[in-house]
């Protein structure tokens, strides 16, 4: 029987390869938020350096043997155990180094750390989505919704309302509309009144204003155009038209110059007139999460599939221009001119130059905003980003010269 200590290199190598390697992968999102300056000779070579280190560690127990073992077996000699320890240690080191190389490559793909002037706004809810308007923002949370004015004052709305899938601010009516699966609610946009009321008993999934007194409500296999009247919580809605749709609408965006409503349903992007007539569509490489349009282009945040750029200058024949991969998980995105701002979770707020949509370029990421789960762009150019884990909303001041043209969210 061989001494038990001969198995130490094997056991250590297995434990290191299965635990430390996994830890490196799990920690990648957190560590990637810190910029790291590396020597060019080390970048991409950790797998070999760690393999050499693992080999050295693996043979140390064997090198202290005072003599050859008298045990019989497949690998009982000193030279055999040295080779086995080196092989196992080297394999474990290689796996760890490979994971670190991949993490470093991901950090490099997401660009350097950017710093924007930001104004944090504390929320008393866990933010899941944000929508912006000329005078502020509306935050959707697990515990309800809240409005944030230009003075950054937070006002809760809706009390115990849950399951809000979309909101829209209607400044001309001093109202907020909130959509759930069971109905549409109206609340006061300004003032301290928290309670609202049901203004439409049928629910939906998405909502998009297309005029001061009109909104489009998207749901399962149906889109509806509604006309508004009244103010605040006393707002009333009247259906003017409806049209069938394929699948559940997950996002809507309006291009006012073209007079086209763009609807995202899974992996399909559809163009409709304001009368809800479908005029064109394109199938994306994967299902999207959110949609933003600016001028003649649209971007679609597609989770683990990154970002899609779409040419929408011809609504009858939109086409996919490019796809940005390697940026982690794209929770949400907005487009401002030639710049896309992506909610990248723990990676922060990613900034991408899409002037050439076939070859988008990552400019960097603002990594001091916590877990960025959603973003919204106000008509006046202000950018809002939510920190889901810190229960905060950030008002981000974009750099001078980062201007956009028209478009909607």
C-alpha positions as CSV (number, residue, x, y, z in Angstrom):
1,X,0.0,0.0,0.0
2,X,1.4,3.4,-1.0
3,X,1.8,6.2,1.7
4,X,-1.3,8.4,1.8
5,X,0.8,11.6,1.4
6,X,1.6,10.5,-2.2
7,X,-2.0,11.4,-3.1
8,X,-1.7,15.0,-1.8
9,X,-0.6,16.5,-5.2
10,X,-3.5,14.7,-6.9
11,X,-6.1,15.8,-4.3
12,X,-4.8,19.4,-4.2
13,X,-4.8,19.7,-8.0
14,X,-8.4,18.4,-8.3
15,X,-9.6,20.7,-5.5
16,X,-7.8,23.7,-7.0
17,X,-9.1,23.1,-10.5
18,X,-12.7,22.6,-9.5
19,X,-13.0,25.3,-6.8
20,X,-10.5,28.1,-7.5
21,X,-11.2,27.9,-11.2
22,X,-14.9,28.2,-10.6
23,X,-14.3,31.0,-8.1
24,X,-12.4,32.9,-10.8
25,X,-15.3,32.6,-13.1
26,X,-17.9,33.6,-10.5
27,X,-15.8,36.6,-9.4
28,X,-15.2,37.8,-13.0
29,X,-18.1,40.3,-13.0
30,X,-17.0,41.9,-9.7
31,X,-13.3,42.1,-10.4
32,X,-13.9,43.3,-13.9
33,X,-15.2,46.6,-12.5
34,X,-11.7,47.5,-11.4
35,X,-9.3,48.7,-14.2
36,X,-6.1,46.7,-14.2
37,X,-2.8,47.7,-15.8
38,X,-0.9,44.7,-17.1
39,X,2.5,44.1,-18.6
40,X,2.0,43.3,-22.3
41,X,4.1,40.1,-21.9
42,X,1.6,38.8,-19.2
43,X,-1.6,39.6,-21.0
44,X,-3.1,36.4,-22.4
45,X,-0.3,34.2,-21.0
46,X,-1.6,33.5,-17.5
47,X,-2.6,30.0,-18.4
48,X,1.0,29.0,-19.1
49,X,2.4,30.9,-16.1
50,X,-0.1,29.2,-13.8
51,X,0.5,25.9,-15.4
52,X,4.2,26.2,-14.6
53,X,3.4,27.3,-11.0
54,X,1.0,24.4,-10.7
55,X,3.6,21.9,-11.8
56,X,6.0,23.3,-9.2
57,X,3.4,23.0,-6.4
58,X,2.4,19.6,-7.5
59,X,5.9,18.1,-7.2
60,X,6.9,19.7,-3.9
61,X,5.5,16.9,-1.7
62,X,7.2,14.3,-3.8
63,X,10.6,16.1,-3.8
64,X,10.9,15.7,0.0
65,X,10.9,11.9,-0.4
66,X,14.1,10.5,1.1
67,X,14.1,7.4,-1.0
68,X,12.2,5.3,-3.4
69,X,9.0,3.7,-2.1
70,X,9.0,-0.1,-1.7
71,X,5.3,-0.3,-2.5
72,X,4.2,-2.0,-5.6
73,X,1.7,-0.5,-8.0
74,X,1.2,1.2,-11.3
75,X,2.9,4.4,-10.0
76,X,5.0,3.7,-6.9
77,X,8.4,5.0,-7.9
78,X,9.6,8.5,-7.1
79,X,9.9,9.5,-10.7
80,X,6.3,8.4,-11.4
81,X,4.8,10.3,-8.5
82,X,6.8,13.4,-9.5
83,X,5.4,13.2,-13.0
84,X,1.9,12.6,-11.8
85,X,2.0,15.5,-9.3
86,X,3.5,17.8,-12.0
87,X,0.8,16.8,-14.5
88,X,-2.1,17.3,-12.1
89,X,-0.7,20.6,-10.7
90,X,0.0,21.8,-14.2
91,X,-3.5,21.0,-15.4
92,X,-5.1,22.8,-12.5
93,X,-2.9,25.8,-13.0
94,X,-3.7,25.9,-16.7
95,X,-7.4,25.9,-16.0
96,X,-7.1,28.8,-13.5
97,X,-4.9,30.8,-15.8
98,X,-7.3,30.2,-18.7
99,X,-10.2,31.6,-16.6
100,X,-8.1,34.6,-15.6
101,X,-7.1,35.2,-19.3
102,X,-10.8,35.1,-20.3
103,X,-11.8,37.5,-17.6
104,X,-9.0,39.9,-18.6
105,X,-10.0,39.7,-22.3
106,X,-13.6,40.5,-21.3
107,X,-12.4,43.5,-19.3
108,X,-10.4,44.7,-22.3
109,X,-13.4,44.2,-24.6
110,X,-15.5,46.5,-22.3
111,X,-13.0,49.2,-22.5
112,X,-11.4,51.5,-19.9
113,X,-13.2,53.0,-16.9
114,X,-15.1,56.2,-17.7
115,X,-16.0,58.8,-15.2
116,X,-19.1,61.0,-15.7
117,X,-20.5,63.6,-13.3
118,X,-23.4,61.9,-11.6
119,X,-26.1,62.8,-9.1
120,X,-27.3,59.9,-7.0
121,X,-31.0,59.9,-5.9
122,X,-31.9,57.5,-3.1
123,X,-35.1,55.5,-3.7
124,X,-37.2,53.6,-1.2
125,X,-37.8,50.8,-3.7
126,X,-35.8,48.3,-5.7
127,X,-35.7,49.7,-9.3
128,X,-36.4,47.4,-12.2
129,X,-37.0,49.9,-15.0
130,X,-36.9,53.6,-15.6
131,X,-38.6,55.9,-18.1
132,X,-37.7,59.6,-18.6
133,X,-39.6,62.7,-19.7
134,X,-38.8,66.4,-20.1
135,X,-39.3,67.1,-16.4
136,X,-37.8,64.0,-14.7
137,X,-38.1,60.2,-14.5
138,X,-40.5,57.5,-13.4
139,X,-39.0,54.5,-11.7
140,X,-40.7,51.1,-11.7
141,X,-39.9,48.9,-8.7
142,X,-40.8,45.7,-7.0
143,X,-42.6,47.7,-4.4
144,X,-44.5,50.1,-6.8
145,X,-43.6,53.1,-8.8
146,X,-42.1,56.5,-8.0
147,X,-41.7,59.8,-9.8
148,X,-38.5,61.9,-9.7
149,X,-38.8,65.6,-10.5
150,X,-36.2,68.0,-11.8
151,X,-35.5,68.9,-8.2
152,X,-34.7,65.2,-7.6
153,X,-37.6,64.8,-5.2
154,X,-38.9,61.3,-5.0
155,X,-42.6,60.8,-4.7
156,X,-44.2,57.3,-4.4
157,X,-47.2,56.5,-6.5
158,X,-49.6,53.6,-6.5
159,X,-49.3,52.3,-3.0
160,X,-49.4,48.6,-3.1
161,X,-49.6,48.3,-6.9
162,X,-47.5,45.4,-8.2
163,X,-46.6,43.8,-11.5
164,X,-46.1,47.1,-13.4
165,X,-44.6,46.3,-16.8
166,X,-44.6,49.8,-18.4
167,X,-45.1,53.4,-17.5
168,X,-45.4,56.7,-19.4
169,X,-45.4,60.3,-18.2
170,X,-47.9,62.6,-19.8
171,X,-46.9,66.2,-18.7
172,X,-49.7,67.8,-20.8
173,X,-52.2,65.9,-18.7
174,X,-50.2,66.0,-15.4
175,X,-50.6,62.2,-15.3
176,X,-48.6,59.0,-15.1
177,X,-50.0,55.8,-16.8
178,X,-48.9,52.5,-15.4
179,X,-49.6,49.2,-17.2
180,X,-50.1,45.9,-15.5
181,X,-51.4,42.5,-16.8
182,X,-54.8,43.2,-15.3
183,X,-55.4,46.9,-16.1
184,X,-54.0,50.4,-16.8
185,X,-53.8,52.9,-13.9
186,X,-53.6,56.7,-13.8
187,X,-51.7,58.8,-11.2
188,X,-50.9,62.4,-10.7
189,X,-47.6,63.3,-12.1
190,X,-47.0,66.2,-9.7
191,X,-48.2,66.9,-6.2
192,X,-48.3,64.7,-3.2
193,X,-51.3,62.6,-4.1
194,X,-50.2,58.9,-4.1
195,X,-53.4,57.1,-4.9
196,X,-54.6,56.5,-8.4
197,X,-57.4,54.6,-10.1
198,X,-58.0,52.1,-12.9
199,X,-58.7,53.8,-16.2
200,X,-58.8,50.8,-18.4
201,X,-59.8,47.3,-17.1
202,X,-57.9,45.5,-19.8
203,X,-54.2,45.1,-19.2
204,X,-51.1,45.0,-21.4
205,X,-47.3,44.8,-21.5
206,X,-46.0,48.0,-23.2
207,X,-47.0,51.6,-23.6
208,X,-45.8,54.4,-25.9
209,X,-47.0,58.0,-26.2
210,X,-47.3,59.0,-29.9
211,X,-48.9,62.4,-29.4
212,X,-49.8,64.7,-26.5
213,X,-53.2,63.1,-26.3
214,X,-52.6,59.6,-27.7
215,X,-50.8,56.5,-26.5
216,X,-50.4,53.0,-27.9
217,X,-50.9,50.0,-25.6
218,X,-49.2,46.7,-26.6
219,X,-50.2,43.3,-25.3
220,X,-50.5,39.7,-26.3
221,X,-51.3,39.5,-30.0
222,X,-52.9,43.0,-29.9
223,X,-52.0,46.7,-30.2
224,X,-54.4,49.5,-29.4
225,X,-54.4,53.2,-29.9
226,X,-56.0,55.2,-27.1
227,X,-57.0,58.8,-26.8
228,X,-56.6,60.7,-23.6
229,X,-58.7,63.3,-21.9
230,X,-58.8,64.8,-18.4
231,X,-55.9,65.3,-15.9
232,X,-54.0,63.4,-13.3
233,X,-55.7,60.4,-11.7
234,X,-59.0,61.6,-13.3
235,X,-57.6,60.8,-16.8
236,X,-59.8,58.8,-19.1
237,X,-58.9,56.6,-22.0
238,X,-61.0,55.9,-25.1
239,X,-60.0,53.3,-27.7
240,X,-59.7,54.7,-31.3
241,X,-58.3,51.7,-33.1
242,X,-56.8,48.2,-32.6
243,X,-54.8,45.8,-34.7
244,X,-53.7,42.2,-34.3
245,X,-50.0,41.5,-33.6
246,X,-47.8,38.4,-33.5
247,X,-46.7,37.5,-30.0
248,X,-46.3,39.6,-26.9
249,X,-45.0,43.1,-27.3
250,X,-41.9,43.5,-25.2
251,X,-41.0,47.1,-26.2
252,X,-42.3,50.1,-28.2
253,X,-40.5,53.1,-29.6
254,X,-41.9,56.0,-31.7
255,X,-40.0,57.8,-34.5
256,X,-41.9,61.1,-34.7
257,X,-40.2,62.4,-37.9
258,X,-41.1,59.3,-39.8
259,X,-44.4,58.9,-38.0
260,X,-43.6,55.2,-37.4
261,X,-44.2,53.1,-34.3
262,X,-41.7,50.3,-33.9
263,X,-42.7,47.3,-31.9
264,X,-40.4,44.6,-30.6
265,X,-42.0,41.1,-30.0
266,X,-39.4,38.4,-29.3
267,X,-37.0,38.3,-32.2
268,X,-39.3,40.3,-34.5
269,X,-39.1,44.1,-35.0
270,X,-42.2,45.5,-36.7
271,X,-42.9,48.9,-38.2
272,X,-46.5,50.3,-37.9
273,X,-48.1,53.6,-38.9
274,X,-49.9,55.7,-36.3
275,X,-53.1,53.9,-37.5
276,X,-51.4,50.7,-36.4
277,X,-51.1,49.3,-39.9
278,X,-48.1,47.1,-40.3
279,X,-45.8,48.2,-43.1
280,X,-42.6,46.2,-42.6
281,X,-40.6,43.9,-40.3
282,X,-37.3,42.2,-39.7
283,X,-36.3,39.1,-37.8
284,X,-33.4,39.6,-35.5
285,X,-30.7,37.0,-34.8
286,X,-32.1,36.6,-31.2
287,X,-34.9,37.8,-29.0
288,X,-34.6,41.4,-27.7
289,X,-35.2,43.0,-24.3
290,X,-35.5,46.7,-25.1
291,X,-35.7,49.0,-28.0
292,X,-34.4,52.6,-28.7
293,X,-34.6,54.6,-31.9
294,X,-32.7,57.7,-33.1
295,X,-32.9,59.1,-36.6
296,X,-32.7,56.3,-39.1
297,X,-31.4,53.7,-36.7
298,X,-32.6,51.5,-33.9
299,X,-30.7,49.5,-31.3
300,X,-32.0,46.4,-29.5
301,X,-30.6,45.2,-26.2
302,X,-30.5,41.4,-26.4
303,X,-29.2,40.1,-23.1
304,X,-26.4,37.6,-23.5
305,X,-26.5,38.2,-27.3
306,X,-25.3,41.8,-26.8
307,X,-26.6,44.6,-29.0
308,X,-28.2,44.7,-32.4
309,X,-28.0,47.7,-34.7
310,X,-30.9,48.1,-37.2
311,X,-31.3,50.3,-40.2
312,X,-34.9,51.7,-40.0
313,X,-34.7,54.4,-42.7
314,X,-37.0,52.4,-44.9
315,X,-39.8,51.2,-42.6
316,X,-41.0,48.8,-45.3
317,X,-37.6,47.0,-45.3
318,X,-35.7,47.4,-42.1
319,X,-32.4,45.4,-41.9
320,X,-29.9,44.3,-39.3
321,X,-26.7,46.2,-39.7
322,X,-24.5,44.6,-37.0
323,X,-24.2,42.9,-33.7
324,X,-22.0,43.8,-30.7
325,X,-20.8,40.8,-28.7
326,X,-18.4,40.3,-25.8
327,X,-19.9,43.1,-23.6
328,X,-21.5,40.8,-21.0
329,X,-25.3,40.9,-20.5
330,X,-27.1,43.9,-22.1
331,X,-30.1,44.5,-19.8
332,X,-31.2,47.7,-21.5
333,X,-29.9,50.3,-24.0
334,X,-30.7,53.8,-25.3
335,X,-29.4,55.5,-28.5
336,X,-28.3,59.1,-28.7
337,X,-27.0,60.0,-32.1
338,X,-24.0,57.9,-32.7
339,X,-23.6,56.7,-29.1
340,X,-25.3,53.8,-27.4
341,X,-25.5,53.6,-23.6
342,X,-26.0,50.1,-22.3
343,X,-27.1,48.9,-18.9
344,X,-24.5,46.2,-18.3
345,X,-25.4,45.1,-14.7
346,X,-22.3,44.9,-12.5
347,X,-20.2,46.0,-15.5
348,X,-21.9,49.4,-15.1
349,X,-22.9,51.8,-17.9
350,X,-21.2,50.9,-21.1
351,X,-20.7,53.5,-23.8
352,X,-20.4,52.4,-27.4
353,X,-19.7,54.3,-30.6
354,X,-22.1,53.1,-33.3
355,X,-21.2,55.6,-36.0
356,X,-20.2,52.6,-38.0
357,X,-22.9,50.1,-37.1
358,X,-21.1,47.3,-38.8
359,X,-18.1,47.8,-36.6
360,X,-19.3,49.3,-33.3
361,X,-16.5,50.4,-30.9
362,X,-16.7,50.2,-27.1
363,X,-15.5,53.5,-25.6
364,X,-15.5,52.3,-22.0
365,X,-17.7,51.8,-19.0
366,X,-18.8,53.9,-16.0
367,X,-18.2,51.3,-13.3
368,X,-19.1,53.3,-10.2
369,X,-22.9,53.2,-10.7
370,X,-23.5,49.8,-9.0
371,X,-25.7,47.2,-10.7
372,X,-27.0,49.1,-13.7
373,X,-30.2,47.3,-14.7
374,X,-32.0,50.0,-16.9
375,X,-31.3,53.3,-18.6
376,X,-33.5,56.1,-20.0
377,X,-32.8,59.2,-22.0
378,X,-35.0,62.3,-21.5
379,X,-35.9,64.6,-24.5
380,X,-33.6,67.3,-23.0
381,X,-30.6,64.9,-23.2
382,X,-30.4,63.9,-19.6
383,X,-29.5,60.2,-18.9
384,X,-30.9,58.2,-16.0
385,X,-29.5,54.9,-14.8
386,X,-30.8,52.6,-12.1
387,X,-28.7,50.8,-9.5
388,X,-30.8,47.8,-8.7
389,X,-28.7,46.6,-5.8
390,X,-28.1,50.0,-4.2
391,X,-31.8,51.1,-4.6
392,X,-30.6,54.3,-6.3
393,X,-31.2,56.3,-9.4
394,X,-28.4,58.2,-11.1
395,X,-28.7,61.3,-13.1
396,X,-25.7,61.1,-15.4
397,X,-24.3,64.3,-17.0
398,X,-23.1,63.3,-20.5
399,X,-20.0,65.0,-21.9
400,X,-20.4,68.1,-24.0
401,X,-20.6,67.2,-27.6
402,X,-22.3,63.8,-27.1
403,X,-25.5,64.9,-28.9
404,X,-28.2,63.0,-30.5
405,X,-31.0,63.5,-33.0
406,X,-34.6,63.0,-32.3
407,X,-35.8,59.5,-31.6
408,X,-37.6,57.8,-28.7
409,X,-37.2,55.1,-26.3
